[in-house]
Amino acid sequence: MPLFTIKQALLEQSEPVPSIDREFFQHLRLSNGSFKTTCDNRLNDVNSYVDEFLDFDCELKILDVAASSAISSVEWFAHLQKKSLKMDYTASDLTMVGRYYQTGFTDLLFEKQTGHLLQADILGQAFPSSSGVRWKNQIYRLLKASTSPYRNKGKEIKLVNRLAARCEQENSNFSLCELDMFQASKQLNSKSFNVIRAANILNRSYFTEAQIFQAIKQLFSLLDDGGFLIVVKSEDDGMNNGAVYCKKEKTFEHLGTINGGSDINELVRSAGRKN
Ligand SMILES: C[S@@+](CC[C@H](N)C(=O)[O-])C[C@H]1O[C@@H](n2cnc3c(N)ncnc32)[C@H](O)[C@@H]1O
């Protein structure tokens, strides 16, 4: 599959092109080792499955953590809107804003907070942080070292899907924000939620068990009593495995299994018990 440039993916599309978004984001590796991989229609079966747990008579405060480009958030928001759910939906991610800098024939995209190089394009050739091609990765590493003087330069650029940016403009009950799930309770200033979704983030390939445990405890503290935590992991074949938990009397009760279930079930249960 082709690698897309920063211009093609973030600056030139007047309408979002799903294939460009999918390819572009999956090659961006963040400084903490996680990937921005996401795509349209990735979580459709999860959206439908979760309906049965939601109270459509109440207004719900929903938090989507680690939403990446937020395309999956827009889709869930639209799904719930169609069912007339009243809600306040927050789509969040550690990195929703990057820094874009142009020098000569080179375009650079950095993480705003850390200055980590996400992608460099030279003469229209893309060198993302994880291209999957060895020689390209080597060039990326050279570029990373040589472009560090520019890491805090350039203009801010949103790392979200155009539909998500538009959805935020058009709906006062849909917002995008940067949020580190490890610092969530502090950053959100004791705001609480009825539903939290953590899809493709509580992964052992990204974090240690201790870190995942810490993140779950943070999410637990953000939930109202009776609130739901939805955990999902999408496998390479597209299968979404996961679970739905309910916060009840200081514990997480397992309510439902999504396809093959969650591989961090025990961690979630024990993070609930230790609160
Ligand atoms: C694989 S994507 C998940 C995208 C989306 N939830 C989905 O399932 O399609 C992982 C995302 O986690 C975000 N992330 C990594 N560390 C994070 C943290 N500490 N807090 C919040 N988000 C984080 C990354 O920026 C990236 O966008």
The ligand as an ORCA input file, in Angstrom:
! r2SCAN-3c Opt
* xyz 0 1
  C      -4.496      2.276     18.038
  S      -5.057      3.895     18.353
  C      -6.744      3.590     18.880
  C      -7.744      4.279     18.000
  C      -9.221      4.049     18.235
  N      -9.589      3.984     19.625
  C      -9.682      2.822     17.499
  O      -9.931      1.811     18.146
  O      -9.794      2.877     16.273
  C      -4.225      4.242     19.889
  C      -4.318      5.693     20.287
  O      -3.934      5.787     21.662
  C      -3.391      7.059     21.863
  N      -2.646      7.061     23.133
  C      -1.431      6.544     23.385
  N      -1.090      6.730     24.671
  C      -2.142      7.367     25.260
  C      -2.389      7.853     26.565
  N      -1.483      7.720     27.539
  N      -3.560      8.464     26.815
  C      -4.483      8.613     25.832
  N      -4.301      8.188     24.561
  C      -3.136      7.570     24.282
  C      -2.541      7.276     20.634
  O      -2.327      8.651     20.409
  C      -3.377      6.642     19.539
  O      -4.126      7.608     18.861
*
